[in-house]
């Protein structure tokens, strides 16, 4: 089985003490860093940097041939974005300060503690990732272009907000930090997660898992697996989904519904890259990248004490908010055509054309299920389609039914920020409006929302087109 390298850009360790090199290599590999290059000859350091694109260098100060300080000065000049950690057997503050002034990222005194080395390496990798991310983001914003539009081909859009999201994804895809994707149900959060994984260049799998509603034991067993005998019925050891995501991406959907004990375990996974299979006293390490999504307000859950603050901010290293279908209505014609083609192919039918009134009719509906709801609605319409232009009947019936159940339009009357406001009140002490006043307002509002299309307005009012036309003429 092919082993995925982490970090993607190798770590270079330079020290004339071979045993110390082996010790550092062992510590790093046991913490998941398996892409490490060692050299005990200081003269090889700079040629190695010229030959390969390293993500980090750690080097001893006191070495024969070339000192660490000499290598540092040259490396800072030729490779300004490379984080460099200095190592020394002498605890001299003046030397440390001088190295930091030259451009060293960190300074450690031998013997180096394993946890201290791992922590410094993690910070250096994150630092380089942030610098690269900022550089990529600046380049994308200045050019207003996409370098890899093919990775977004499954997402049908011409919306400017979505394009900005794609540019942001191109900037952060190569980093190892978590990404929090938020948006309403049905907006396409998993498609966005897949795009991030594809752009990352990670060779491992994309592993999606819905964690909403899982109790802590099931969550732990699903993600982390278990040892033989961990619980009744555990006759064989089993690896969790985290192992399937090794070298790839683990996508945790509905993260806002995660139970508090499971939140603690996820936090450790994000902070340390470690997890405990059920029944095990020894941690395992992983380099799977974590993406998470939710349709819930995590800030509100924080205030209510239902979601950990430290986990929220750890997950939110990168943050993507996907707009609802209502906020990207300019995509509606494209989406209709796309789903018509998709449904027709699945049902073995010729793709029908649709009447212009369909767009106006759909503009009157809130689509709480967003794009997924639109897809189902069009699939249903195509399944009932016989010949000619696509009928509006199934759309009208669905919108009328859903609006009747939720009373969505009239519920907006209680919302002070809503655009739908009655010009009169129904309070007990106020003047009760006449039927003529109420009818006049509703007709005016329906015509406004339908862009003066009488067919659509009549449907909204529950009237026939001739009946609406008669009332309009009577009003004029």
Buried (B, 14 or more C-beta within 10 A) or exposed (E): EEEBBBBBBBBBBBBBBEEBBEBBBEBBEEBBBBBBBBBBEBEBBBEBBEEEEBBBBBBBBBBEEBBBBBBBBBBBEEBEEBBBBBBBEEEEEEBBEBBEEBBBBBBBBBEBEBEEBBBBBBBBBBBBBBEBBEEBBEBBEEEEEBBEEEBBEEBBBEBEEBBEBBBBBBBBBBBBBBBBBBBBBBBBBBBBBBBBBBBBEBEBBBBBBBBBEBEBBEBBBBBBBBBEEBEEEBEEBBEBBBBBBBBBBBBBBBBBBBBEEBBBBBBEBBEBBBBBBBBBEEBBBBBBBBBBBBBBEBEEBBEEEBBBEEBBEBBBBBEBEBBBBBBBBEBBEEBBBBBBEBBBEEEEBEBBEBEEBBBBBBBBBBBBBBBBBBBBBBBBBBEEBEEEEBBBEBBBEBBBEBBEEEEBBEEBBEEEEEEEEBEBEEEEEEEEBEEEBBBBBBBBBBBEBBEEBBBBBBBBBEBEBEEBEEBBEEEE
